[in-house]
Amino acid sequence: METALQRAVRTRAKNRCEYCLFPELFAELPFHVDHVISRQHGGPSELDNLALACCFCNSYKGPNLSGVDAESGQVARLFNPRESKWTEHFAWNGPWLVGRTPTGRATIQALRLNRADAVAVRQLLMRDNVYPWS
């Protein structure tokens, strides 16, 4: 992937994961440029299909386009940062993410956004008023 395209993705994302909003500044590993719709599903390597993702969100998402809504048990599309606003699907309850929609709940479950280590780190960063960034 071209360096200019990767730079454009990072700039648009303000150097934070577009799924969990974690800032790359505090990450141990560099973030990935994720194909929202994976290449194996025909997703192009174009700005409109790319998102910045931390290593955890990227690895748990993989090529998946959907997950299960924990509330209804129904299959729902995963959050697409190119099509939707983050705040439409997610809200904060302290360091925990809460899904406002089936898409939000399915994304939280599929990407394991409330795993214990993530919540603990977010709690520390929130205490210091450095996360989440708006």
N, C-alpha and C positions, 0 to 999 in steps of 0.2 A: 504494500500500500504506500502511496506517495507520502512523503514527509509533510508536504503542504496540506494534504487532506487530513492527516492525523492531527496536525497543529490546529486546523479549523475545528475539528471535533472537540479538542481540549479547550479551546477558547470559548466555544459556544457553551460548553458544560461548566465553565468557570473552574476547571480542574477539580471537579467533584463527580462522584459516581451519580449517574442520572437515575439510578434505581433506588439506592439507599441514602443518597446525598452526602456520603462520607467524603471529606476533603482528602485529596491525594497527598497533601502536605503532611498528614499524620499517618499515612499508610506505610507499611513496611515494604511492600512490593509495588512496582509501577502498575498503573492502571492499564487496562486493555481497551482498544477500540473494538467495540462489539457490533456485529451485524444484528440489528434488531430482528429482521427476518434473515435467518442464516443463509449462507450461500447454498447449502444443500437443499434449501427450499426455494431457491431462485432469487434470493435477496441480493441486490447489487452492492458493489463497493462504492456507493455514492453517499454524499453527505446526508441526504434525506433518509438513509437507511442505517446510519451509524450512530452509536451512542458511546459515551465514555462509561466504563464499568470497572469497579474494583475487582480484584481477583476473585473474591468470594461470589459476588453477584454474577460475574461472567461465568464462573465454573458451574454454579448451580443452575443458571439459566440454560447454558448450553444452546442447542438448536431449538429448544422448546418454544412453542408459540402459545401454549395454553397450560392451565393447571386446574386444580380443583378448588372451588370456593368452599372453605371450611364451614360456612354457615348453612349453605343449601345442599352441599354435596354435588353440585352441578359443575360441569366443565365450563371454564371461563377463559377468555383471552388474557394473556399476560399483559402488563402495562407496557405500552409503547410510547416512549418519550417523544417520538416524532409526531404522534397523533393526538396526545392528550396532555393536559396539565397535571402535574404531580399532585397538586392540592385537591383535584377532583376525586382522586382515588385513595389518598392517604392522609392521615392526620397523626399528630404526635400525642401520646399519653405518657408524659415523662420521656424516658429513653426508649419506650416501646412504640413501634409503628402499629397503627390500627387501620384496617381496610375499611374505606367508606362505601365501596362498591364490590360486586363480585370480582371484578378485575383486580382491585386492590388486595382483597383477601387471598385470591389465588396467587398473586405475585408474592405476597408476604410468605405464604406457605412454600411455594416452589423455590424461591430464592433464599429461604430460611433467614429472612431479615430480622427475626427476633430471637436468633440463637443466643445462648447465654453469653458468649464472648463478645458479640457485637453489642448487646445491651449494656454490658459492663463498661466497654470502652466509650460508648455514647454517653453513659451516665457521667463518667469522669470529664469528658469534653463539655458536656452541658453544664456541669458544675463550674467549669472555668469560663463559661459563656463563649466558647469557640465553635459550638455545633448545636443545632444545625445552622447553617448559613442560609439566609434568605436570598 
